[in-house]
Amino acid sequence: MSAKAGQEDPRIDGIKTKIRVVPHFPKKGIMFQDITTLLLDPKAFKDTIDLFVERYRDRNISVVAGIEARGFIFGPPIALAIGAKFVPLRKPKKLPGETIFEEYELEYGRDRLEMHVGAVESGDTALVVDDLIATGGTLCAAMNLLERVGAQVVECACVIELPELKGRQRLKGKPLCVLVEYR
Amino acid sequence: MFAAENGLKGDPRLEAISAAIRVVPNFPKKGIMFQDITTLLLDYKAFKHTIDIFVDRYKDMHVSVVAGVEARGFMFGPSIALALGAKFVPLRKPGKLPGNVISKSYDLEYGHDCLEMHVDAVKAGERVIVIDDLVATGGTLSAAISLLESVEAEVVECACVIGLPEVKGQHMLKGKPLYVLVEPSGLDDHLC
């Protein structure tokens, strides 16, 4: 369901126009995709959630995993609407219980994503949610965490894709659903 | 004020919510009994009850903004905002919001921290609910109230899932009402 695929849902244009681009944040050269302005439009925010819920409600998804922090904004409403668990995937040392971690590469250096042991079980079917996919490094780390505990990742879902960064190819063959592309 | 004292006494949903919260001793440091809401998010029915109780309370109060404190306020706030037809405004740690921001620093036990909001997110006169998972000393919520008042918004109430004993009996925070669903779970409850 990307903005270019076949018949575009009429709600997508309303969503795209609500995303604010902030040049040179957090550093020079980056055109930052700001979803906070989307969250200020109740109809556009609802449409965003509805589009994902309509896609996933009959897919027997048992867990929605959201990536800190903007994945926490979109993931829980989707989880609640489709009757799934919500699992936060967090930066190091935020989760209080026993965790497992997966490292991923940054432009300079590495970071880690953590998940609580026991939150996701073998046999769970998972959707991974974040606001945006760039290089796909964080989403790939999220998928690895889920698969390591025996869950099956059904799909990754993001509001925005930066296709030039080819993140879609880093998802180990798993499908990606996005609403809006930014070139 | 606690929900049980305000019309929800004996409501079985509160029991389910409380039972779903896990206590993690000595996190982030010795002596703290951390109230972990991630187990509540794994319990679909209890999570839904949490959202429903807040939505029922605020749906007739003409609330146009739900402001959520990073990061656990993000897990509850947007669902409430969607159900109310309100805007969701994230209140974030410094340096995360890309646009023009206003900041408010607040005290921690050791040192201080800072909360930021986009200046153009909330307009003067808008009626706002502030949401976080837990209220302890009220420092973070007070900073949130300051941010919103500095743009002349009206904070209708602060809402939290859990309220620590320090706030029991306290109905107001910086002059604003405080609404809490449950007290902390005890040590011997369901250690998952």
Interface residues (C-beta under 8 A of the other chain):
Chain A: R20 V22 F25 P26 F32 D34 T36 L39 L40 D41 P42 F45 K46 I49 E68 A69 R70 F72 I73 F74 P76 P77 A79 L80 G83 A84 K85 F86 V87 P88 R90 K93 K94 L95 P96 G97 H116 G118 A119
Chain B: R22 V24 F27 P28 F34 D36 T38 L41 L42 D43 Y44 F47 K48 I51 E70 A71 F74 M75 F76 P78 S79 A81 L82 G85 A86 K87 F88 V89 P90 R92 G95 K96 L97 P98 G99 H118 A121 C192
